[in-house]
């Protein structure tokens, strides 16, 4: 987001918000935000109008908190609700290398999927034991800045450790003295969700280099993460590039800022059709850190070179672990 990105920040730093199985993450965010706005305005016309007045005062005083590392609430991150969500699939976090808690890291999460269940449970809750596997590290997920301007909803996001996807917020986390911070980014964003379906290994990464530049400007090691099973949770209506459906989805994304995949999976009492995700295991594998030399203003050539190294390490991570998680030997990552 200096990130000097060639596109709006959310296209590189689109992340997630606390959710439960059933709807794609963008839809849940949009619906939740609308409800919070209606509640905030509606209270002004009731005998509880003072609640909105007091909140508005607090909101103004607390305006800069999202861009200064947020305000996580541990009792919410440790809620038993998230453990039930973890067990539903189930979701497992797999550690392959040590991460030095004296450093700050930029983590690239792949793939985005429809629900982004793995990234949310690992980085926004303690359901999968992130703090036990990586002691001394504090995860921060990035999310579209717009949602941090919604009353009440912003506090919910902050409680899980989310921060806005803008330059100031990213820099604040990565320049903290003493290290111990992890900035997690679902690199493919909402657009990648349109290609999320069982058996798909297509990643929107070829031209996404803003997070690479960010890591270089702060000298933060890059950590590739691949979540096996993330794309297995929903089927999606066929929407190939160039089709009227894909063109409509892209247009709506440009207007609304959210992705609207036409998905389906199972129901509550039957398994043939519904909006609940399939109960399929997710294994999120955290790769080894890639050393990054700090450069205040890296050249495009330097960014491209590190970006290629990142892709190679991500491919290596995928190839080394795919057969453990039921991915056929002849399947490989595809980048667009």
C-alpha positions in Angstrom: 0.0 0.0 0.0 5.8 3.4 0.7 3.9 0.0 -0.9 3.6 1.9 -4.2 1.0 -0.5 -5.4 -0.4 -0.3 -8.9 -3.9 -1.2 -7.8 -6.1 -0.2 -4.8 -4.7 -1.7 -1.5 -7.6 -4.1 -1.0 -6.6 -6.0 -4.1 -3.4 -7.0 -2.5 -4.4 -7.0 1.2 -7.9 -8.4 1.1 -8.3 -10.6 4.2 -11.2 -11.7 6.3 -13.2 -11.3 9.4 -14.5 -13.7 12.0 -17.1 -15.9 10.5 -18.9 -19.2 10.8 -19.5 -21.9 8.2 -22.2 -21.2 5.6 -21.6 -18.1 3.5 -18.6 -16.8 1.6 -16.6 -14.4 3.8 -17.3 -11.3 1.7 -21.1 -11.8 2.0 -20.8 -12.3 5.7 -18.8 -9.1 6.1 -21.2 -7.1 4.0 -24.3 -8.3 5.8 -22.7 -7.8 9.2 -21.6 -4.3 8.4 -25.0 -3.3 7.1 -26.6 -4.6 10.3 -24.2 -2.6 12.4 -24.9 0.6 10.5 -28.7 0.1 10.8 -28.3 -0.5 14.5 -26.2 2.6 15.0 -28.5 4.9 13.2 -31.7 3.2 14.5 -30.7 3.7 18.1 -30.9 7.5 17.6 -34.7 7.2 17.1 -35.3 5.2 20.2 -35.0 5.9 24.0 -31.5 4.3 23.7 -30.2 7.2 21.6 -27.6 7.9 24.2 -25.9 4.6 23.4 -25.1 5.9 19.9 -24.0 9.3 21.1 -21.6 7.8 23.6 -20.3 5.3 21.0 -19.8 8.1 18.5 -17.7 9.9 21.1 -15.7 6.8 21.8 -15.3 6.2 18.1 -13.8 9.6 17.4 -11.4 9.2 20.4 -10.4 5.7 19.2 -10.2 6.5 15.5 -6.5 5.7 15.0 -6.4 2.5 16.9 -6.9 0.2 13.8 -3.8 1.8 12.2 -1.7 1.4 15.3 -1.8 -2.4 15.7 -5.4 -2.8 16.6 -6.8 -4.0 19.9 -7.2 -7.7 20.3 -9.4 -9.2 23.0 -8.0 -12.5 24.1 -11.3 -13.9 25.6 -12.9 -13.5 22.1 -9.9 -15.0 20.3 -10.0 -18.0 22.7 -13.8 -18.4 22.5 -15.1 -22.0 22.4 -17.1 -21.1 19.3 -13.9 -21.1 17.2 -12.9 -24.6 18.6 -16.3 -25.9 17.3 -15.6 -24.3 14.0 -12.1 -25.9 13.9 -13.6 -29.3 14.7 -16.3 -29.0 12.1 -13.9 -29.4 9.2 -11.4 -30.0 11.0 -8.6 -27.5 10.6 -4.9 -28.2 11.5 -1.9 -25.8 11.5 1.3 -27.5 10.4 4.7 -26.1 11.4 7.7 -26.9 9.1 10.3 -24.4 10.4 11.1 -22.2 13.4 10.3 -18.5 13.2 12.6 -16.3 15.3 10.4 -14.2 17.6 12.9 -11.4 17.5 11.9 -10.6 13.9 8.8 -9.4 12.2 7.4 -11.4 9.3 5.1 -11.0 6.2 3.1 -14.2 5.7 1.5 -14.9 2.3 -1.6 -17.1 2.7 -2.7 -19.3 -0.2 -5.3 -20.0 -1.5 -8.0 -17.5 -0.6 -10.8 -20.0 -1.1 -14.5 -19.1 -0.6 -14.6 -19.1 3.2 -10.9 -18.4 4.1 -11.5 -20.7 7.0 -7.9 -21.6 7.6 -6.5 -18.1 7.7 -9.2 -16.9 10.0 -8.9 -19.8 12.5 -5.1 -19.6 12.5 -4.4 -15.9 12.7 -7.6 -14.4 14.2 -8.3 -17.0 16.9 -6.3 -19.4 19.1 -8.4 -22.4 18.0 -5.5 -24.1 16.2 -2.8 -23.2 18.7 -0.8 -20.6 16.8 0.7 -19.1 20.0 1.8 -22.6 21.2 3.4 -23.5 17.8 5.0 -20.1 17.4 5.7 -18.7 20.8 6.5 -15.0 21.0 4.8 -14.2 17.8 1.6 -12.1 17.5 -0.4 -12.5 14.3 -2.2 -9.6 12.5 -4.5 -10.3 9.6 -5.1 -7.5 7.0 -8.5 -6.5 5.8 -10.1 -3.9 3.6 -9.9 -0.5 5.4 -13.5 0.4 4.6 -14.8 -2.1 7.2 -12.9 -0.4 10.0 -15.2 2.7 9.4 -18.3 0.8 10.4 -19.6 1.4 13.9 -19.6 -1.5 16.3 -18.3 -3.8 13.5 -14.9 -2.3 13.7 -14.5 -3.3 17.4 -15.5 -6.9 16.5 -12.7 -6.9 13.8 -10.1 -5.4 16.2 -10.9 -8.1 18.8 -9.6 -10.8 16.5 -6.4 -9.0 15.7 -7.3 -7.6 12.3 -5.8 -4.4 10.9 -6.6 -2.2 7.9 -5.0 -2.9 4.5 -3.2 0.4 4.2 0.4 1.6 4.3 0.3 3.1 7.7 -1.2 0.0 9.4 1.2 -2.4 7.7 4.2 -0.2 8.5 3.2 0.2 12.1 3.1 -3.6 12.6 6.4 -4.3 10.7 8.5 -1.5 12.2 7.7 -2.4 15.8 11.0 -2.6 17.7 11.9 -6.0 19.2 10.0 -8.0 16.5 7.5 -10.7 17.3 4.9 -9.6 14.8 3.4 -11.5 11.9 1.5 -9.6 9.2 -0.7 -12.2 7.4 -2.1 -11.4 3.9 -4.5 -13.4 1.8 -2.7 -12.4 -1.3 -5.2 -13.7 -3.9 -8.0 -11.7 -2.3 -11.6 -11.6 -3.4 -10.8 -12.1 -7.0 -9.1 -15.4 -6.4 -12.3 -16.7 -4.6 -14.0 -16.8 -8.0 -11.7 -19.7 -9.0 -12.1 -21.6 -5.7 -13.6 -25.0 -6.3 -12.6 -28.6 -5.4 -9.5 -29.8 -7.1 -8.4 -26.2 -8.1 -4.9 -25.1 -7.5 -5.0 -21.8 -9.4 -3.4 -18.8 -7.5 -3.7 -15.2 -8.3 -0.1 -14.3 -7.7 1.7 -13.6 -11.0 1.3 -9.8 -10.8 0.7 -9.4 -7.1 3.9 -7.8 -5.9 2.8 -5.2 -3.3 3.4 -7.5 -0.4 6.9 -8.3 -1.7 7.8 -4.6 -1.8 6.3 -4.2 1.6 8.6 -6.9 3.0 11.7 -5.4 1.3 11.0 -1.9 2.7 11.0 -3.2 6.2 13.5 -6.1 5.9 10.8 -8.5 7.0 11.3 -12.2 6.0 8.6 -13.6 3.8 6.8 -16.8 4.9 4.8 -18.8 2.3 1.8 -20.6 3.6 -0.4 -23.1 1.7 -3.7 -24.3 3.0 -4.5 -27.8 1.6 -8.2 -28.3 1.5 -9.2 -24.7 1.5 -10.7 -25.0 -2.0 -12.5 -28.2 -1.2 -15.2 -26.7 1.0 -17.7 -25.5 -1.7 -18.6 -26.3 -5.2 -19.1 -23.3 -7.5 -21.2 -22.6 -10.6 -18.9 -22.8 -13.7 -17.7 -19.3 -14.4 -14.8 -19.5 -16.9 -12.9 -16.3 -17.9 -14.9 -14.4 -20.6 -18.2 -15.9 -19.6 -21.1 -13.5 -18.9 -21.2 -14.7 -15.3 -17.5 -14.0 -14.7 -17.8 -10.6 -16.3 -20.8 -9.8 -14.1 -18.9 -11.0 -11.0 -15.9 -8.8 -11.9 -18.1 -5.8 -12.4 -19.9 -6.3 -9.1 -16.5 -6.7 -7.4 -15.3 -3.3 -8.9 -18.5 -1.6 -7.7 -19.0 -3.2 -4.2 -15.4 -4.3 -3.4 -16.5 -7.8 -2.5 -16.5 -11.1 -4.4 -19.8 -12.9 -5.1 -19.1 -16.5 -6.1 -22.2 -18.7 -6.8 -21.4 -21.5 -4.4 -23.2 -24.5 -3.0 -22.2 -27.5 -0.8 -24.4 -29.4 1.7 -27.4 -28.8 3.9 -27.8 -29.2 7.6 -29.7 -32.5 7.4 -28.8 -33.7 4.0 -25.6 -33.8 1.9 -26.7 -33.2 -1.7 -27.3 -29.4 -1.7 -27.1 -26.4 0.6 -25.0 -23.5 1.8 -23.1 -25.2 4.6 -19.5 -26.0 3.6 -18.5 -29.7 3.2 -16.8 -31.2 6.2 -13.4 -31.7 4.7 -10.1 -31.4 6.5 -7.9 -28.4 6.0 -4.2 -28.6 6.6 -2.4 -25.3 6.6 1.4 -25.7 6.1 3.7 -22.9 7.2 6.8 -22.8 5.1 10.3 -21.7 6.0 11.1 -18.0 6.1 12.7 -16.3 3.1 15.5 -13.9 4.0 14.8 -10.3 2.8 17.3 -7.6 2.6 16.0 -4.2 3.8 15.8 -1.6 1.0 14.0 1.7 1.5 13.2 2.1 -2.2 13.7 -1.2 -4.0 13.9 -1.2 -7.8 11.3 -3.1 -9.8 14.0 -5.5 -10.9 14.7 -6.3 -7.2 11.1 -6.7 -6.5 10.6 -9.0 -9.4 13.6 -11.2 -8.4 12.3 -11.7 -4.9 8.8 -12.3 -6.2 10.2 -15.1 -8.3 12.0 -16.6 -5.3 8.8 -16.5 -3.3 6.9 -18.3 -6.1 9.6 -21.0 -6.2 9.5 -21.5 -2.4 5.7 -21.7 -2.5 5.9 -24.3 -5.2 8.5 -26.2 -3.3 6.3 -26.2 -0.2 3.3 -27.5 -2.2 5.3 -30.2 -3.9 6.9 -31.5 -0.7 3.6 -31.9 1.1 0.9 -32.5 -1.5 0.9 -36.3 -1.4 0.4 -36.2 2.4 -2.9 -34.4 1.9 -4.4 -36.4 -0.9 -3.3 -34.2 -3.8 -2.4 -36.3 -6.9 1.2 -36.4 -7.9 0.5 -35.0 -11.3 -1.2 -31.8 -9.9 0.8 -28.6 -9.7 0.2 -25.0 -8.8 -0.9 -22.7 -11.6 -0.3 -18.9 -11.4 -2.4 -16.3 -13.1 
